[in-house]
Amino acid sequence: MALCLPQCAGCSQDAQTSAQILIVDDGHHYGTNVHNLHMVWGFAQGLANPHSDLQLHIPSTLPEKLSESVRGAESLKGISYQTHDLFMGDYLQKIVWDAFHRTRDVWGKKPRLLIIFEYWFLNTSRMSALTLLKTLGVEIFVVAYRKLENVEEMASYPTETHVFHWQQYRDPNAMLSELALSVCRSLEGHRHKKSILSQVRLAGGSGPCEGRVEVFYNQTWGWLSDEKWDPLGADVVCRQLGCGPSMEVVKGDHFGLGTGHVLGRGNCNGHEQDFSQCILGAWKEKEENQQSAGVTCLASGVGDVRLVNGSGLCNGIVEVTLNNSPRRVCIWGYDSREAAVTCRQVGCGPLMKMQENLAEPGAEVPMVEKIHCSGGEADLSKCSVSLWREQPCFLSVSAGLVCAQSPPSGIQLVGGSSVCSGKVRVNYGGSWGSICADEWGRLEEVVVCRQMGCGPAIDTAEWKMPSSLSRSSGNVLEAVYCHGHESQLSECGSVSATSKTCYIPEAEVLCSQSVISQVALVNGPTGCSGRVEVYYKGKWGTVCDETWDLADANVVCKELGCGSATEAPKAARFHPGDGPIWLEKVFCNGNEAHLSECGAVTSRRGVCDHSQDAGVICSGPEPQP
């Protein structure tokens, strides 16, 4: 099998995304055998494009021997790489950290990817370095020779698209092709394609959740070819339309012939929020023998969720309702994030333990095959749900949970320069403990700042690689997963880790001591529409549209006495501002009385520009009593 690089692995036809990509190939195993390096080099060549900065690094304690082997291999003529006399752990802590930390402001919002080819073992120094790289926004892919302990913790989430093992593939080129496809999806996830492919609908069926897949592209409706159509894409379309998961995927014009242009393919991994985030084919006239894709979805998604056959409400087998029918959840792929959402939804505290439950012999147990959550969802209906798996749930093993009876009851910040900064301590189980920062991120910081009554979370480039490891033992939380809209940390999903050793870094935050004191709408046709400006630190500035939505706009309208929001315009609809961009992200529920009560992020890095200024259109002034 020839190596299928990103050009043929599935990147969209018009994809020219710029990115910073660093490939690190552990050179300690090579010696005189550079066969794997030939494949890695071919993979790197396939990722390279004029818009990206791509480098291949090979840490090795015998760099001269490695260089000699490379010079002697005809297949590696012209290879370009850097090598350093360091073990992998030290290499990640020093060279890789510096490469991404130094270029943080240069790349701004552009994707930054680290792809690691690992052959030996993992240690604490590697884990700590990779945890901190994730805090910089680096997306990490890991290719391991065999399944290593904790390898999933090295990579970004979800593991099924970020972790690969040589030994699972008869042909290593097949593995590299799948890796290339995952990288394509990651790069394209950073591109705003929604304005290009803005709507999806089903036609020719018996209702809105069944029919031929049609897409709105270039201001006209067309249809989707069935070339790459599978249940993964079908689940994305069903979820986007507000239906339940796909029940049947059909090809061959089953729901009738489509009219207009054809979208050549929609290649999804199943986790996308809408079809525009999938890898898309060309938009063109119908070719000979080209046929349409169709799908039948359940009419509704996940309903009730409960834990059954346990000793109380907070422990037992996970059971969900789909179409008024109870189903168990397959445990394979159901992880701590999904479990944390489940514990939260049933009104319990952090996840304490997961358990496998074997089906009784001969029992027919209806299953949900896959659920994928980020961890911050309020309930499982907001997660991606699938009734499909390449091989149905092995042994029909369903997920069981033990959740704590109650969530953390309070937080405090310690060791900081003010009451609005420091390491996060939570009161959980009657005592104060820390939070491991392995998966701590900006959304969790936003919630803490809001709960503490401080201003926005400060996104700063002043991260430093710790010089040594420290431990925090006792009553700690292994992970907290927030969506950003929660008013306090106890409303987020979480995982308990009593007596766990938490390696540096512990979760900490830096919040502003200043708050948004005024809001105004400028440059609009009325006093109740225009560009959003906020008064912060004694000066007026704008708001970036990165997470701006109708809920945020609604709070602004309410604060200004302008009724409710009818639209939340982006992309400087009311002309760009010229002052500072004070808020990079805003997280309102829509029921806050003032914008200052919402979670928010302010940045020292200038990741937005005034072409992204957010706006508001309100229904109009509220009538006077």
Secondary structure as the mmCIF struct_conf table of DSSP 4:
data_model
#
loop_
_struct_conf.conf_type_id
_struct_conf.id
_struct_conf.beg_label_comp_id
_struct_conf.beg_label_asym_id
_struct_conf.beg_label_seq_id
_struct_conf.end_label_comp_id
_struct_conf.end_label_asym_id
_struct_conf.end_label_seq_id
HELX_RH_AL_P HELX_RH_AL_P1 PRO A 6 ALA A 9
TURN_TY1_P TURN_TY1_P1 GLY A 10 GLY A 10
TURN_TY1_P TURN_TY1_P2 GLN A 13 ASP A 14
STRN STRN1 GLN A 20 ASP A 25
HELX_RH_3T_P HELX_RH_3T_P1 GLY A 27 HIS A 29
TURN_TY1_P TURN_TY1_P3 TYR A 30 THR A 32
HELX_RH_AL_P HELX_RH_AL_P2 HIS A 35 LEU A 47
TURN_TY1_P TURN_TY1_P4 PRO A 50 HIS A 51
BEND BEND1 SER A 52 SER A 52
STRN STRN2 ASP A 53 PRO A 59
BEND BEND2 THR A 61 THR A 61
HELX_RH_AL_P HELX_RH_AL_P3 PRO A 63 ARG A 71
TURN_TY1_P TURN_TY1_P5 GLY A 72 GLY A 72
HELX_RH_3T_P HELX_RH_3T_P2 GLU A 74 LEU A 76
TURN_TY1_P TURN_TY1_P6 LYS A 77 GLY A 78
STRN STRN3 GLN A 82 HIS A 84
BEND BEND3 ASP A 85 ASP A 85
HELX_RH_AL_P HELX_RH_AL_P4 MET A 88 TYR A 91
HELX_RH_PI_P HELX_RH_PI_P1 LEU A 92 VAL A 96
HELX_RH_AL_P HELX_RH_AL_P5 TRP A 97 ARG A 102
TURN_TY1_P TURN_TY1_P7 THR A 103 THR A 103
HELX_RH_AL_P HELX_RH_AL_P6 ARG A 104 TRP A 107
TURN_TY1_P TURN_TY1_P8 GLY A 108 LYS A 109
BEND BEND4 LYS A 110 LYS A 110
STRN STRN4 ARG A 112 GLU A 118
BEND BEND5 TRP A 120 TRP A 120
HELX_RH_AL_P HELX_RH_AL_P7 THR A 124 THR A 135
TURN_TY1_P TURN_TY1_P9 LEU A 136 GLY A 137
STRN STRN5 GLU A 139 ALA A 144
BEND BEND6 TYR A 145 ARG A 146
TURN_TY1_P TURN_TY1_P10 GLU A 149 ASN A 150
HELX_RH_AL_P HELX_RH_AL_P8 VAL A 151 MET A 154
BEND BEND7 ALA A 155 ALA A 155
HELX_LH_PP_P HELX_LH_PP_P1 SER A 156 SER A 156
BEND BEND8 TYR A 157 TYR A 157
HELX_LH_PP_P HELX_LH_PP_P2 PRO A 158 PRO A 158
HELX_RH_3T_P HELX_RH_3T_P3 THR A 159 THR A 161
TURN_TY1_P TURN_TY1_P11 HIS A 162 HIS A 162
STRN STRN6 VAL A 163 HIS A 165
HELX_RH_3T_P HELX_RH_3T_P4 TRP A 166 GLN A 168
BEND BEND9 ARG A 170 ASP A 171
HELX_RH_AL_P HELX_RH_AL_P9 PRO A 172 GLY A 189
TURN_TY1_P TURN_TY1_P12 HIS A 190 HIS A 190
BEND BEND10 ARG A 191 ARG A 191
TURN_TY1_P TURN_TY1_P13 LYS A 194 ILE A 196
STRN STRN7 LEU A 197 GLY A 204
BEND BEND11 GLY A 205 GLY A 207
TURN_TY1_P TURN_TY1_P14 PRO A 208 CYS A 209
STRN STRN8 GLU A 210 TYR A 217
TURN_TY1_P TURN_TY1_P15 ASN A 218 GLN A 219
STRN STRN9 THR A 220 LEU A 224
STRN STRN10 SER A 225 SER A 225
BEND BEND12 ASP A 226 ASP A 226
TURN_TY1_P TURN_TY1_P16 GLU A 227 LYS A 228
HELX_RH_AL_P HELX_RH_AL_P10 PRO A 231 GLN A 240
TURN_TY1_P TURN_TY1_P17 LEU A 241 GLY A 242
STRN STRN11 SER A 246 VAL A 250
BEND BEND13 GLY A 252 ASP A 253
TURN_TY1_P TURN_TY1_P18 HIS A 254 PHE A 255
BEND BEND14 GLY A 260 GLY A 260
STRN STRN12 VAL A 262 LEU A 263
STRN STRN13 GLY A 266 ASN A 267
BEND BEND15 GLY A 270 GLY A 270
BEND BEND16 GLN A 273 ASP A 274
HELX_RH_3T_P HELX_RH_3T_P5 PHE A 275 GLN A 277
BEND BEND17 CYS A 278 CYS A 278
STRN STRN14 ILE A 279 LEU A 280
STRN STRN15 TRP A 283 LYS A 284
HELX_LH_PP_P HELX_LH_PP_P3 GLU A 285 GLU A 287
TURN_TY1_P TURN_TY1_P19 GLU A 288 ASN A 289
STRN STRN16 SER A 292 SER A 292
STRN STRN17 GLY A 294 CYS A 297
BEND BEND18 ALA A 299 SER A 300
STRN STRN18 VAL A 302 GLY A 312
TURN_TY1_P TURN_TY1_P20 LEU A 313 CYS A 314
STRN STRN19 ASN A 315 LEU A 322
TURN_TY1_P TURN_TY1_P21 ASN A 323 ASN A 324
STRN STRN20 SER A 325 VAL A 329
STRN STRN21 CYS A 330 CYS A 330
BEND BEND19 ILE A 331 ILE A 331
TURN_TY1_P TURN_TY1_P22 TRP A 332 GLY A 333
HELX_RH_AL_P HELX_RH_AL_P11 SER A 336 GLN A 345
TURN_TY1_P TURN_TY1_P23 VAL A 346 GLY A 347
BEND BEND20 PRO A 350 PRO A 350
STRN STRN22 LEU A 351 ASN A 357
HELX_LH_PP_P HELX_LH_PP_P4 LEU A 358 GLU A 360
TURN_TY1_P TURN_TY1_P24 PRO A 361 GLY A 362
STRN STRN23 MET A 367 VAL A 368
STRN STRN24 LYS A 370 HIS A 372
BEND BEND21 GLY A 375 GLY A 375
BEND BEND22 ALA A 378 ASP A 379
HELX_RH_3T_P HELX_RH_3T_P6 LEU A 380 LYS A 382
BEND BEND23 CYS A 383 CYS A 383
STRN STRN25 SER A 384 SER A 386
BEND BEND24 LEU A 387 LEU A 387
BEND BEND25 GLU A 390 GLN A 391
HELX_RH_3T_P HELX_RH_3T_P7 PHE A 394 SER A 396
HELX_LH_PP_P HELX_LH_PP_P5 VAL A 397 VAL A 397
STRN STRN26 SER A 398 CYS A 403
BEND BEND26 GLN A 405 SER A 406
STRN STRN27 GLY A 410 GLY A 415
BEND BEND27 GLY A 416 SER A 418
TURN_TY1_P TURN_TY1_P25 VAL A 419 CYS A 420
STRN STRN28 SER A 421 TYR A 428
TURN_TY1_P TURN_TY1_P26 GLY A 429 GLY A 430
STRN STRN29 SER A 431 SER A 434
STRN STRN30 ILE A 435 CYS A 436
TURN_TY1_P TURN_TY1_P27 ASP A 438 GLU A 439
HELX_RH_AL_P HELX_RH_AL_P12 ARG A 442 GLN A 451
TURN_TY1_P TURN_TY1_P28 MET A 452 GLY A 453
HELX_LH_PP_P HELX_LH_PP_P6 PRO A 456 PRO A 456
STRN STRN31 ALA A 457 ASP A 459
BEND BEND28 ALA A 461 ALA A 461
BEND BEND29 SER A 467 SER A 468
STRN STRN32 ARG A 471 SER A 472
BEND BEND30 GLY A 474 GLY A 474
STRN STRN33 ASN A 475 TYR A 481
BEND BEND31 GLY A 484 GLY A 484
BEND BEND32 SER A 487 GLN A 488
HELX_RH_3T_P HELX_RH_3T_P8 LEU A 489 GLU A 491
BEND BEND33 CYS A 492 CYS A 492
STRN STRN34 GLY A 493 THR A 498
TURN_TY1_P TURN_TY1_P29 SER A 499 SER A 499
STRN STRN35 CYS A 502 TYR A 503
BEND BEND34 ILE A 504 ILE A 504
HELX_LH_PP_P HELX_LH_PP_P7 PRO A 505 PRO A 505
STRN STRN36 GLU A 506 GLU A 506
HELX_LH_PP_P HELX_LH_PP_P8 ALA A 507 ALA A 507
STRN STRN37 GLU A 508 LEU A 510
STRN STRN38 CYS A 511 CYS A 511
BEND BEND35 GLN A 513 GLN A 513
STRN STRN39 GLN A 518 VAL A 522
BEND BEND36 ASN A 523 THR A 526
TURN_TY1_P TURN_TY1_P30 GLY A 527 CYS A 528
STRN STRN40 SER A 529 TYR A 536
TURN_TY1_P TURN_TY1_P31 LYS A 537 GLY A 538
STRN STRN41 LYS A 539 VAL A 543
STRN STRN42 CYS A 544 CYS A 544
BEND BEND37 GLU A 546 THR A 547
HELX_RH_AL_P HELX_RH_AL_P13 LEU A 550 GLU A 559
TURN_TY1_P TURN_TY1_P32 LEU A 560 GLY A 561
STRN STRN43 ALA A 565 GLU A 567
TURN_TY1_P TURN_TY1_P33 ALA A 571 PHE A 574
BEND BEND38 GLY A 579 GLY A 579
STRN STRN44 ILE A 581 LEU A 583
BEND BEND39 GLU A 584 GLU A 584
STRN STRN45 LYS A 585 PHE A 587
BEND BEND40 GLY A 590 GLY A 590
BEND BEND41 ALA A 593 HIS A 594
HELX_RH_3T_P HELX_RH_3T_P9 LEU A 595 GLU A 597
BEND BEND42 CYS A 598 CYS A 598
STRN STRN46 GLY A 599 SER A 603
BEND BEND43 ARG A 604 ARG A 605
HELX_RH_3T_P HELX_RH_3T_P10 HIS A 610 GLN A 612
STRN STRN47 ASP A 613 ASP A 613
STRN STRN48 GLY A 615 CYS A 618
BEND BEND44 SER A 619 SER A 619
HELX_LH_PP_P HELX_LH_PP_P9 PRO A 621 GLN A 624
#
